[in-house]
Amino acid sequence: MSLLFTPLGIRSITLPNRIAMSPMCQYSAKDGYSNDWHIAHYGARAAGGAGLIIVEATAVWPEGRITPGDLGLWNDDHIPGLRRITDFITAQGSVPGIQIAHAGRKASCAVPWEGGRQLDLKNGGWETVAPSAIPFSPGERAPGMADTICIERITDGFRNAAARALKAGFRVAEIHSAHGYLLQEFLSPLSNKRTDEYGGSYENRIRLLIEVVKNVRSVWPDEYPLFVRISSTEWTEGGWTPDDSVRLAPLLKEAGADLIDCSSGGNVHDAKVPAGPGYQVPFAEVVRNTGILTGAVGMITGTEQAEEILSSGKADLVLMGRELLRNPYFPLQAARAMGIDINWPRQYLRARS
């Protein structure tokens, strides 16, 4: 029996299978608004059979965008465009999810195909904020240190974005606390040098993330799942470690999180990351051992590989990124190769056999 194609129930939501589309920025929005590209992109993966489609990092404030091309949920006008996407995803039998985010000191950058470097303030850039006034990499503008008013505004932004995501039809919300963006910047002793209640000790450094999770859960219905993506390690001495992630897991669960999406890295510009097939899966396994559901990510490209991750108890969900960019129909093809009957779009039924 295939676990990959076994439904997964989380609260009142049942994912039809355990293949999720990992949130991957498209950098194709304007002023935060989705467009035809997003409908075509996410729609193809839903038609392709993924059980959960997680829409890319969507900014809770304009200054929280990685690039000017990021999606946004900082005002109600963003809702209708996203509703078109969730309606289509739902119609295909998949569950629509969204990742809400603030890029912190890694905001205000050009889109990748234009170099991805920090934008000059005179060339479309904006001031960034972070736990401490430490730039991500040498030569970049230092971010402003977030004061308590800014922190409160950020927390409100996550809560309000989640409320808008609900109105837009999403049924899974993921809080982005990974890859060197704002919430991870607070977690890390390398980027957080504060001496107030949000810095210093482990308990202080995790404070903002826990507050955000509780505030999002206050508007996110009890019947819907809440995920948190973390960088399980920074791959750098003196930084956040897998042990820190294990310690964090039960606290996130207590605050209202249902699943931890276990990624890594992104907060140290020159970290040496030993990337390879399934290289982040061990993090999902050790975090899962604390008693919370986990998602495995990182160069997961094949059916046997994904099946082994689930069957050996290393994770509850497999999130696929680049493989679904290459092949939107991977789930349909994998199920067909395994002789498993899953839902196909009616328009594609002639290709099933």
SERO-4910 file (N, C-alpha, C, O; in steps of 0.05 Angstrom, whole numbers):
BEGIN
 pado doro    nc1    nc2    nc3   cac1   cac2   cac3    cc1    cc2    cc3    oc1    oc2    oc3
  Met    A     17    -24      0      0      0      0     17     25      0     37     27     15
  Ser    A     11     44    -17     26     69    -19     18     89      1     -6     96      3
  Leu    A     37     98     18     31    120     36     30    147     21     15    165     29
  Leu    A     44    149     -1     45    174    -17     17    181    -26     11    205    -28
  Phe    A      1    161    -32    -26    166    -42    -47    159    -22    -70    153    -29
  Thr    A    -39    159      4    -58    155     26    -66    183     36    -49    199     41
  Pro    A    -92    188     39   -100    215     49    -88    221     76    -82    203     92
  Leu    A    -85    247     81    -75    256    107    -95    276    119   -100    297    107
  Gly    A   -106    269    142   -125    287    155   -111    304    176    -96    294    193
  Ile    A   -115    330    174   -104    349    194   -128    367    202   -138    382    186
  Arg    A   -135    365    227   -159    379    237   -183    369    219   -187    345    216
  Ser    A   -198    388    207   -221    379    191   -214    376    162   -232    369    146
  Ile    A   -190    382    154   -182    381    126   -168    354    120   -151    345    134
  Thr    A   -177    342     97   -164    318     88   -150    323     62   -163    330     42
  Leu    A   -124    320     62   -108    322     37   -112    295     22   -109    274     34
  Pro    A   -119    296     -4   -124    271    -18    -99    253    -22   -102    229    -25
  Asn    A    -76    265    -20    -51    250    -20    -30    266     -5    -35    288      4
  Arg    A     -6    255     -3     15    268     13     36    282     -3     59    285      6
  Ile    A     29    289    -27     47    305    -44     37    334    -42     15    340    -51
  Ala    A     54    352    -32     47    380    -31     66    396    -49     90    389    -52
  Met    A     55    416    -61     72    435    -76     84    455    -56     70    470    -43
  Ser    A    111    455    -55    125    473    -37    121    502    -47    120    507    -71
  Pro    A    118    521    -29    116    549    -37    141    559    -51    163    558    -40
  Met    A    138    568    -76    161    578    -92    154    604   -105    135    606   -120
  Cys    A    169    625    -98    163    651   -108    164    652   -139    181    640   -151
  Gln    A    145    666   -150    143    670   -179    153    698   -188    158    703   -211
  Tyr    A    154    716   -169    164    743   -174    150    756   -198    162    770   -214
  Ser    A    123    751   -200    109    760   -224     84    777   -218     68    782   -235
  Ala    A     82    786   -193     60    803   -185     67    833   -189     90    840   -193
  Lys    A     47    849   -188     51    878   -189     36    890   -166     11    887   -164
  Asp    A     49    905   -149     37    917   -125     23    895   -108      3    901    -95
  Gly    A     33    871   -109     22    849    -93     -1    834   -106    -10    814    -94
  Tyr    A    -10    843   -129    -34    831   -141    -26    807   -158     -7    807   -174
  Ser    A    -42    785   -156    -38    762   -173    -49    768   -201    -64    787   -205
  Asn    A    -42    751   -220    -50    755   -247    -53    728   -262    -52    707   -249
  Asp    A    -55    729   -288    -59    704   -303    -37    684   -300    -41    660   -300
  Trp    A    -12    694   -296     10    675   -292      5    657   -268      9    633   -269
  His    A     -4    669   -246     -8    654   -221    -31    634   -225    -29    612   -214
  Ile    A    -51    642   -239    -74    623   -243    -64    599   -260    -70    576   -253
  Ala    A    -49    605   -281    -39    583   -298    -19    565   -283    -20    541   -285
  His    A     -2    578   -268     19    563   -253      8    545   -232     13    521   -232
  Tyr    A     -8    556   -214    -19    540   -192    -41    521   -203    -44    499   -193
  Gly    A    -56    530   -222    -76    513   -234    -65    488   -246    -77    466   -244
  Ala    A    -42    490   -260    -30    467   -273    -22    446   -252    -25    422   -257
  Arg    A    -12    455   -229     -3    435   -209    -26    423   -195    -25    400   -186
  Ala    A    -48    438   -192    -72    426   -181    -84    405   -200    -92    383   -192
  Ala    A    -85    412   -225    -95    393   -245    -76    369   -247    -85    347   -255
  Gly    A    -51    373   -240    -31    352   -240    -32    333   -217    -18    313   -217
  Gly    A    -50    338   -198    -55    318   -177    -43    322   -150    -47    305   -133
  Ala    A    -28    344   -146    -17    348   -119    -39    352    -99    -59    366   -104
  Gly    A    -36    339    -75    -58    340    -55    -61    367    -42    -83    375    -35
  Leu    A    -38    382    -40    -38    408    -27    -21    427    -44      1    420    -52
  Ile    A    -32    450    -51    -18    470    -66    -13    494    -47    -32    507    -39
  Ile    A     12    499    -40     18    522    -23     28    545    -40     50    543    -52
  Val    A     13    566    -41     20    590    -57     44    603    -44     47    603    -19
  Glu    A     60    614    -60     86    626    -53     85    646    -30     63    655    -23
  Ala    A    108    653    -20    111    673      2     95    698     -6    102    711    -26
  Thr    A     76    705     10     58    727      5     61    748     27     57    741     50
  Ala    A     69    772     20     78    791     40     55    803     56     33    808     46
  Val    A     60    806     82     40    817    100     41    848    100     21    860    108
  Trp    A     63    859     91     65    888     87     82    893     62     98    876     54
  Pro    A     78    916     49     93    921     24    124    920     28    138    909     11
  Glu    A    133    930     51    162    930     56    172    902     64    196    897     67
  Gly    A    153    883     67    161    855     73    164    838     48    169    814     50
  Arg    A    162    850     24    167    835     -1    197    831     -5    213    848      0
  Ile    A    203    807    -15    230    802    -24    237    820    -48    258    832    -49
  Thr    A    219    821    -66    222    836    -91    196    852    -97    176    846    -85
  Pro    A    197    871   -115    173    884   -123    153    865   -137    129    872   -140
  Gly    A    161    841   -144    144    822   -158    130    802   -139    117    784   -149
  Asp    A    133    806   -113    120    787    -94     90    792    -92     80    814    -95
  Leu    A     76    770    -86     48    772    -79     44    785    -52     63    786    -36
  Gly    A     21    797    -48     15    810    -23    -13    804    -12    -31    797    -27
  Leu    A    -16    808     14    -42    806     27    -44    828     48    -54    823     70
  Trp    A    -34    852     41    -35    873     61    -60    891     57    -64    909     73
  Asn    A    -76    886     37   -101    900     35   -123    882     23   -117    862     10
  Asp    A   -148    889     28   -170    872     19   -172    870    -11   -184    850    -21
  Asp    A   -161    889    -26   -162    887    -55   -147    864    -67   -151    857    -90
  His    A   -129    852    -51   -114    829    -61   -131    804    -61   -124    784    -74
  Ile    A   -153    804    -46   -168    780    -42   -181    769    -67   -178    745    -72
  Pro    A   -195    785    -84   -209    773   -107   -191    757   -126   -198    736   -136
  Gly    A   -167    768   -131   -149    753   -150   -140    726   -138   -139    707   -153
  Leu    A   -135    726   -112   -127    701   -100   -151    682    -98   -147    657   -100
  Arg    A   -175    692    -96   -199    676    -95   -202    660   -121   -211    637   -121
  Arg    A   -195    672   -144   -196    658   -169   -178    634   -169   -185    612   -179
  Ile    A   -155    637   -156   -135    615   -155   -146    593   -137   -145    569   -144
  Thr    A   -156    600   -113   -165    579    -94   -190    565   -105   -193    541   -101
  Asp    A   -207    579   -119   -231    566   -131   -223    545   -151   -234    523   -152
  Phe    A   -202    551   -167   -193    532   -187   -180    508   -174   -185    485   -181
  Ile    A   -162    513   -155   -149    492   -141   -169    473   -128   -167    448   -130
  Thr    A   -189    484   -115   -209    468   -101   -225    452   -121   -232    429   -115
  Ala    A   -231    463   -144   -247    449   -164   -232    425   -175   -245    406   -185
  Gln    A   -206    425   -173   -190    402   -182   -187    380   -161   -175    359   -166
  Gly    A   -197    385   -137   -195    365   -116   -171    368    -98   -167    352    -80
  Ser    A   -156    390   -102   -133    395    -85   -141    415    -63   -162    428    -65
  Val    A   -124    418    -43   -129    436    -21   -111    461    -25    -87    458    -28
  Pro    A   -123    485    -25   -107    509    -28    -95    519     -2   -109    522     18
  Gly    A    -69    523     -2    -54    534     20    -39    559     12    -35    563    -12
  Ile    A    -30    574     32    -14    598     26      6    603     47      1    597     71
  Gln    A     29    612     39     51    619     58     51    650     62     53    665     42
  Ile    A     48    659     87     49    688     92     76    695    104     87    679    120
  Ala    A     86    718     96    115    723    101    122    752    104    107    770     95
  His    A    144    757    117    157    783    117    187    778    113    199    762    127
  Ala    A    199    791     93    226    785     85    248    797    102    271    790    100
  Gly    A    240    816    120    260    828    137    283    841    122    278    856    104
  Arg    A    308    835    131    331    848    118    336    838     90    352    850     75
  Lys    A    323    816     82    327    806     55    306    816     35    303    806     13
  Ala    A    292    837     44    272    850     26    286    870      7    311    874      9
  Ser    A    270    882    -10    280    904    -28    302    894    -47    322    907    -49
  Cys    A    297    871    -60    316    860    -79    304    860   -107    279    859   -110
  Ala    A    321    859   -127    312    855   -155    303    827   -158    311    809   -143
  Val    A    285    822   -178    277    794   -184    302    779   -193    321    790   -203
  Pro    A    302    752   -190    326    736   -196    337    740   -224    361    741   -227
  Trp    A    319    741   -244    329    744   -271    339    772   -278    348    776   -300
  Glu    A    338    790   -258    350    816   -261    373    819   -241    382    841   -235
  Gly    A    383    796   -232    407    796   -215    402    790   -185    420    780   -172
  Gly    A    378    797   -175    371    790   -148    384    807   -126    381    801   -103
  Arg    A    400    827   -134    414    843   -114    396    863   -101    375    870   -111
  Gln    A    405    873    -78    390    893    -63    386    918    -81    405    928    -93
  Leu    A    361    927    -82    354    951    -98    363    976    -84    359    979    -60
  Asp    A    374    994    -99    381   1021    -89    355   1036    -83    335   1033    -96
  Leu    A    357   1053    -62    333   1069    -55    324   1087    -77    300   1095    -78
  Lys    A    342   1095    -95    335   1112   -117    326   1097   -142    320   1108   -162
  Asn    A    326   1070   -139    319   1053   -162    299   1032   -154    301   1009   -161
  Gly    A    278   1041   -140    256   1023   -134    259   1008   -108    241    992   -101
  Gly    A    280   1013    -93    284    999    -67    270   1013    -44    259   1035    -47
  Trp    A    271   1001    -21    259   1012      3    275   1004     27    291    985     27
  Glu    A    270   1018     49    284   1012     74    273    986     85    249    980     84
  Thr    A    291    970     97    284    944    108    286    945    138    298    963    150
  Val    A    274    925    151    276    923    180    284    895    188    281    876    173
  Ala    A    296    892    212    306    867    221    308    868    252    304    890    263
  Pro    A    314    846    265    318    848    294    341    866    302    340    879    323
  Ser    A    362    866    286    386    882    291    395    895    265    389    885    244
  Ala    A    410    916    267    419    931    244    444    918    231    465    930    228
  Ile    A    440    893    223    462    877    210    453    869    182    433    855    179
  Pro    A    468    878    162    460    870    134    464    840    129    479    827    143
  Phe    A    449    830    110    451    801    103    479    794     92    490    774    100
  Ser    A    489    811     75    515    806     63    531    831     61    519    853     60
  Pro    A    558    830     60    574    854     58    567    871     35    561    861     13
  Gly    A    567    897     39    561    916     18    531    924     16    525    943      2
  Glu    A    514    909     30    486    916     29    479    938     50    494    941     70
  Arg    A    457    952     46    447    971     65    440    957     91    429    935     91
  Ala    A    447    968    113    439    957    139    409    961    143    399    983    137
  Pro    A    395    941    153    366    945    159    363    963    184    381    965    200
  Gly    A    340    974    186    333    988    211    326    967    233    314    947    227
  Met    A    333    973    257    326    955    279    297    959    286    288    982    293
  Ala    A    281    938    285    252    940    291    247    947    320    256    933    338
  Asp    A    233    969    324    226    977    351    200    963    359    189    948    343
  Thr    A    191    967    384    167    953    393    142    960    377    125    943    374
  Ile    A    140    984    367    118    992    351    118    977    324     98    967    315
  Cys    A    142    975    313    145    960    288    139    930    292    126    918    275
  Ile    A    148    919    314    142    891    320    112    886    323    102    866    313
  Glu    A     99    904    336     70    901    339     56    903    311     37    889    306
  Arg    A     66    921    294     55    924    267     60    898    251     42    890    236
  Ile    A     83    886    254     89    861    240     70    839    249     59    824    233
  Thr    A     67    837    275     49    816    286     20    820    276      6    801    268
  Asp    A     11    845    276    -15    852    265    -17    845    236    -37    835    226
  Gly    A      5    849    221      6    843    192      1    814    187    -14    807    169
  Phe    A     15    797    202     11    768    199    -18    760    205    -30    744    190
  Arg    A    -29    770    227    -56    763    234    -76    773    213    -94    758    205
  Asn    A    -73    797    204    -92    808    184    -89    794    157   -109    790    143
  Ala    A    -64    787    150    -60    772    125    -74    745    126    -85    735    107
  Ala    A    -72    732    149    -85    706    152   -116    708    150   -129    692    138
  Ala    A   -127    730    162   -155    734    159   -164    738    130   -185    729    122
  Arg    A   -147    753    115   -153    757     87   -150    731     71   -165    725     53
  Ala    A   -130    715     79   -126    689     65   -151    672     68   -158    658     50
  Leu    A   -163    672     92   -187    657     96   -209    667     78   -224    650     66
  Lys    A   -212    693     75   -233    704     57   -227    697     28   -245    695     12
  Ala    A   -202    693     22   -194    686     -6   -198    657    -12   -193    648    -34
  Gly    A   -205    641      8   -211    613      3   -190    593     10   -192    569      3
  Phe    A   -168    602     23   -147    583     30   -156    567     55   -171    577     72
  Arg    A   -147    542     56   -154    524     77   -130    515     93   -134    501    114
  Val    A   -107    521     85    -82    516    100    -66    542     99    -62    554     78
  Ala    A    -56    551    122    -39    574    123    -12    565    134    -10    549    152
  Glu    A     10    576    122     37    570    131     51    596    138     51    615    122
  Ile    A     62    598    162     78    621    170    107    616    163    118    596    169
  His    A    118    635    148    146    632    138    166    642    160    168    666    165
  Ser    A    180    623    172    200    630    191    226    615    184    239    603    200
  Ala    A    233    618    158    257    603    148    272    621    128    263    643    122
  His    A    294    610    117    308    621     94    319    649     98    323    664     79
  Gly    A    323    656    123    335    682    129    316    706    128    325    729    129
  Tyr    A    290    700    128    271    722    128    264    730    157    275    718    176
  Leu    A    247    749    161    246    764    186    243    746    211    258    749    230
  Leu    A    224    728    211    219    712    235    243    695    241    250    690    265
  Gln    A    257    684    221    281    669    227    303    687    236    319    679    253
  Glu    A    305    711    226    325    730    235    323    734    265    343    738    279
  Phe    A    298    735    275    295    737    304    304    712    319    315    714    341
  Leu    A    300    689    307    307    664    320    338    661    323    348    650    343
  Ser    A    352    671    303    381    665    302    398    683    319    395    707    319
  Pro    A    416    671    334    435    688    350    455    702    332    469    720    342
  Leu    A    457    695    307    475    708    288    464    734    278    479    753    272
  Ser    A    438    736    275    425    760    264    410    776    285    402    799    280
  Asn    A    406    764    308    391    778    330    410    783    353    418    765    368
  Lys    A    418    808    355    437    817    376    423    836    396    436    852    409
  Arg    A    397    834    397    381    852    415    386    846    444    396    824    452
  Thr    A    380    865    461    383    862    490    356    866    504    355    867    528
  Asp    A    335    868    488    308    871    500    294    844    502    307    823    500
  Glu    A    268    844    506    252    820    509    251    803    484    242    780    485
  Tyr    A    260    813    461    260    798    436    288    789    428    292    780    405
  Gly    A    307    790    446    335    782    439    349    771    463    340    773    486
  Gly    A    373    759    457    389    749    479    384    719    483    395    703    469
  Ser    A    368    712    503    363    684    509    347    670    488    334    683    471
  Tyr    A    347    644    488    331    628    469    302    636    472    288    640    451
  Glu    A    292    638    496    264    644    501    256    671    489    234    675    479
  Asn    A    274    690    491    269    717    480    270    716    449    253    730    436
  Arg    A    289    702    438    291    701    409    268    687    395    261    694    372
  Ile    A    255    668    408    232    655    396    206    669    402    185    662    391
  Arg    A    207    690    418    183    703    427    166    714    404    141    709    405
  Leu    A    178    727    385    162    738    363    148    717    347    124    719    341
  Leu    A    162    695    341    149    674    325    125    662    341    104    658    329
  Ile    A    129    657    366    107    646    382     83    665    383     60    657    381
  Glu    A     89    691    385     67    711    385     53    712    358     29    714    357
  Val    A     68    709    337     56    709    310     38    685    307     16    687    297
  Val    A     48    661    315     32    637    313      6    640    328    -16    633    318
  Lys    A      7    650    353    -17    653    369    -36    673    357    -60    669    357
  Asn    A    -25    695    346    -42    716    334    -55    706    308    -78    712    303
  Val    A    -40    691    292    -52    679    268    -74    659    276    -95    659    264
  Arg    A    -68    642    295    -88    622    303   -113    635    314   -134    623    314
  Ser    A   -111    660    325   -134    673    336   -155    680    314   -178    684    320
  Val    A   -146    682    289   -165    688    267   -167    665    247   -185    664    230
  Trp    A   -149    645    250   -150    622    232   -167    601    245   -162    593    268
  Pro    A   -188    592    232   -208    574    245   -195    549    257   -176    538    247
  Asp    A   -207    540    279   -198    516    292   -198    491    274   -183    473    277
  Glu    A   -216    492    254   -219    468    237   -198    467    214   -196    448    200
  Tyr    A   -182    489    212   -163    490    190   -134    488    200   -127    498    221
  Pro    A   -117    474    184    -89    470    193    -72    495    191    -76    512    173
  Leu    A    -53    497    209    -33    519    209     -5    506    209      2    490    227
  Phe    A     10    512    188     38    503    186     57    525    193     50    549    193
  Val    A     81    517    200    103    536    204    128    525    189    136    502    194
  Arg    A    139    541    172    164    532    158    188    544    174    189    568    180
  Ile    A    207    526    181    231    535    195    256    527    180    255    508    164
  Ser    A    277    541    185    304    532    177    315    516    201    322    528    221
  Ser    A    316    490    198    322    472    220    351    476    230    358    470    253
  Thr    A    368    485    212    396    492    219    405    514    201    395    518    179
  Glu    A    425    529    210    437    550    194    463    541    181    475    556    165
  Trp    A    471    516    186    496    505    174    520    522    181    539    523    166
  Thr    A    519    535    204    541    554    212    545    552    242    526    553    257
  Glu    A    570    550    250    577    548    278    567    573    293    570    596    283
  Gly    A    554    569    315    544    591    331    515    599    323    504    616    336
  Gly    A    504    586    302    478    593    293    457    574    304    462    558    322
  Trp    A    433    577    293    410    560    301    417    531    293    429    526    272
  Thr    A    409    512    310    416    484    306    392    466    306    370    474    313
  Pro    A    395    441    297    373    422    298    362    418    327    338    414    330
  Asp    A    380    419    346    371    416    374    352    440    381    333    436    396
  Asp    A    359    464    371    341    486    376    314    482    364    293    489    375
  Ser    A    313    469    340    288    464    326    271    443    342    247    446    344
  Val    A    285    423    352    271    403    368    259    416    393    237    409    401
  Arg    A    273    434    405    264    448    428    240    466    422    222    470    438
  Leu    A    240    477    398    219    496    389    193    481    382    171    492    387
  Ala    A    195    457    372    172    443    361    148    441    380    126    449    373
  Pro    A    152    432    405    128    430    423    117    457    430     93    459    436
  Leu    A    134    478    430    124    505    436    106    515    413     86    529    418
  Leu    A    114    509    388     97    516    365     71    501    366     50    512    360
  Lys    A     72    475    373     48    460    375     29    471    396      5    473    392
  Glu    A     40    478    419     24    489    440     11    516    432    -11    522    441
  Ala    A     26    531    415     16    557    406     -6    555    385    -20    574    379
  Gly    A     -9    530    373    -30    526    353    -21    516    326    -38    513    308
  Ala    A      5    510    323     14    499    297      9    469    296     10    455    316
  Asp    A      3    459    272     -3    431    268     19    416    254     22    392    258
  Leu    A     35    429    238     56    416    222     80    435    219     76    459    215
  Ile    A    104    424    222    128    440    217    141    431    191    147    407    187
  Asp    A    144    450    174    156    446    147    186    451    151    195    474    154
  Cys    A    201    429    150    229    430    159    249    434    136    258    416    123
  Ser    A    256    460    131    276    467    112    302    474    127    305    466    150
  Ser    A    320    489    114    345    497    127    358    520    113    351    526     90
  Gly    A    377    533    127    394    553    114    380    579    107    357    583    114
  Gly    A    395    596     93    384    621     82    390    646     98    386    668     88
  Asn    A    401    643    123    405    667    139    435    675    140    441    696    151
  Val    A    452    658    129    481    664    129    490    663    100    489    643     87
  His    A    500    686     90    504    689     61    525    670     50    524    663     27
  Asp    A    544    662     67    566    644     57    566    617     71    587    604     72
  Ala    A    543    608     81    541    582     94    548    560     73    540    562     50
  Lys    A    561    539     83    567    516     66    546    495     70    545    481     90
  Val    A    528    493     51    505    475     53    510    450     38    515    451     13
  Pro    A    510    427     50    516    401     37    492    391     22    481    369     28
  Ala    A    483    406      2    458    398    -12    462    372    -28    483    367    -39
  Gly    A    441    357    -28    440    331    -42    412    319    -39    396    330    -24
  Pro    A    406    298    -53    379    286    -51    371    280    -23    384    265     -8
  Gly    A    349    292    -14    338    287     12    354    298     35    351    288     58
  Tyr    A    372    317     30    391    325     51    378    338     75    390    340     97
  Gln    A    353    347     73    339    360     95    320    341    110    308    349    130
  Val    A    316    318     99    297    299    110    303    292    139    284    290    155
  Pro    A    328    288    147    334    281    175    323    302    195    316    295    218
  Phe    A    321    327    187    309    347    205    280    342    209    270    345    232
  Ala    A    266    335    188    237    328    191    233    305    210    214    304    226
  Glu    A    251    286    209    249    262    226    253    268    255    237    260    272
  Val    A    274    283    262    279    289    290    258    307    302    251    304    325
  Val    A    248    326    286    226    343    296    201    327    299    186    331    318
  Arg    A    195    309    281    171    292    283    172    275    308    151    269    319
  Asn    A    195    267    317    197    251    341    188    266    366    185    253    387
  Thr    A    184    292    364    174    307    387    143    305    390    132    313    410
  Gly    A    130    294    369    102    290    370     85    309    353     61    311    357
  Ile    A     98    323    335     84    341    317     87    331    288    107    318    282
  Leu    A     68    336    271     70    328    243     92    344    230     97    367    238
  Thr    A    105    332    210    126    347    196    123    343    166    112    323    156
  Gly    A    134    362    151    137    360    122    166    359    115    182    374    126
  Ala    A    173    341     97    201    339     87    204    353     61    187    352     43
  Val    A    227    367     58    232    383     34    262    379     26    278    369     42
  Gly    A    268    387      2    296    388     -6    305    366    -25    313    344    -17
  Met    A    304    372    -51    314    354    -72    301    326    -70    314    306    -72
  Ile    A    274    327    -66    258    302    -68    246    301    -96    230    318   -103
  Thr    A    255    282   -111    249    282   -140    236    257   -151    227    257   -174
  Gly    A    235    236   -135    225    210   -146    204    197   -128    203    203   -104
  Thr    A    189    180   -140    167    166   -125    178    148   -103    169    149    -81
  Glu    A    198    132   -110    209    114    -89    222    129    -66    218    121    -43
  Gln    A    235    151    -73    247    167    -52    226    179    -33    228    178     -9
  Ala    A    204    190    -45    183    202    -29    169    180    -13    162    185     11
  Glu    A    164    157    -25    151    135    -10    167    126     14    156    120     35
  Glu    A    193    124     10    210    115     32    210    135     55    210    127     78
  Ile    A    210    161     49    209    181     70    184    177     88    186    179    112
  Leu    A    162    172     75    137    168     90    135    141    104    128    140    127
  Ser    A    142    120     90    139     93    101    158     88    124    152     72    142
  Ser    A    181    102    125    200     98    146    195    117    170    211    118    189
  Gly    A    174    133    168    166    150    190    183    175    193    184    186    215
  Lys    A    195    184    172    212    208    173    196    234    171    205    255    179
  Ala    A    172    232    159    155    256    155    127    246    149    122    223    143
  Asp    A    108    265    151     80    259    145     71    269    118     51    260    107
  Leu    A     87    287    107     80    300     82    106    305     67    127    312     79
  Val    A    105    303     40    128    308     24    122    333      7    103    334     -8
  Leu    A    139    354     11    136    378     -5    156    379    -27    180    377    -23
  Met    A    145    381    -52    163    380    -75    163    408    -88    142    421    -90
  Gly    A    187    417    -95    190    443   -107    198    442   -136    181    442   -153
  Arg    A    224    441   -141    234    442   -168    223    420   -186    219    424   -210
  Glu    A    218    396   -174    208    374   -190    180    381   -201    173    374   -224
  Leu    A    164    396   -185    138    404   -195    140    428   -214    121    432   -230
  Leu    A    161    443   -213    166    463   -234    172    449   -260    162    457   -282
  Arg    A    188    428   -259    195    414   -283    172    398   -294    169    396   -319
  Asn    A    156    387   -276    135    369   -285    110    372   -268    108    360   -246
  Pro    A     92    389   -276     67    394   -260     51    369   -256     35    368   -237
  Tyr    A     55    349   -273     38    325   -272     51    301   -259     43    278   -263
  Phe    A     72    307   -243     86    285   -230     67    268   -213     70    243   -215
  Pro    A     48    279   -198     31    261   -182     14    242   -199     12    219   -193
  Leu    A      2    252   -221    -14    235   -238      4    213   -250     -5    190   -251
  Gln    A     27    220   -259     45    200   -271     55    180   -251     57    156   -257
  Ala    A     61    189   -227     70    171   -206     48    151   -198     53    127   -196
  Ala    A     24    161   -195      2    143   -188     -3    123   -210     -8     99   -205
  Arg    A     -2    132   -235     -7    114   -258     15     92   -259      8     69   -263
  Ala    A     40    100   -254     62     80   -254     59     60   -232     67     37   -235
  Met    A     47     68   -209     43     50   -187     17     35   -188     11     19   -170
  Gly    A      1     40   -208    -25     26   -211    -46     36   -192    -64     21   -185
  Ile    A    -43     61   -183    -62     72   -163    -81     91   -178    -72    108   -193
  Asp    A   -106     88   -172   -126    105   -185   -131    130   -168   -142    128   -146
  Ile    A   -124    153   -178   -129    179   -164   -146    196   -183   -150    190   -206
  Asn    A   -156    218   -172   -173    236   -188   -157    249   -210   -136    261   -206
  Trp    A   -168    246   -235   -156    260   -258   -176    281   -268   -200    276   -265
  Pro    A   -167    303   -278   -186    322   -291   -201    307   -313   -190    291   -328
  Arg    A   -227    312   -315   -243    299   -336   -231    304   -364   -233    286   -381
  Gln    A   -220    327   -368   -209    334   -394   -185    317   -401   -178    315   -425
  Tyr    A   -172    304   -381   -148    288   -386   -153    258   -384   -134    242   -386
  Leu    A   -178    249   -380   -183    221   -375   -173    203   -397   -165    180   -392
  Arg    A   -173    213   -422   -165    196   -444   -135    188   -442   -126    169   -456
  Ala    A   -120    203   -426    -91    197   -423    -85    179   -399    -62    172   -395
  Arg    A   -106    171   -384   -101    156   -360    -93    127   -366    -78    115   -350
  Ser    A   -101    117   -388    -95     89   -394    -83     86   -422    -77     64   -431
***
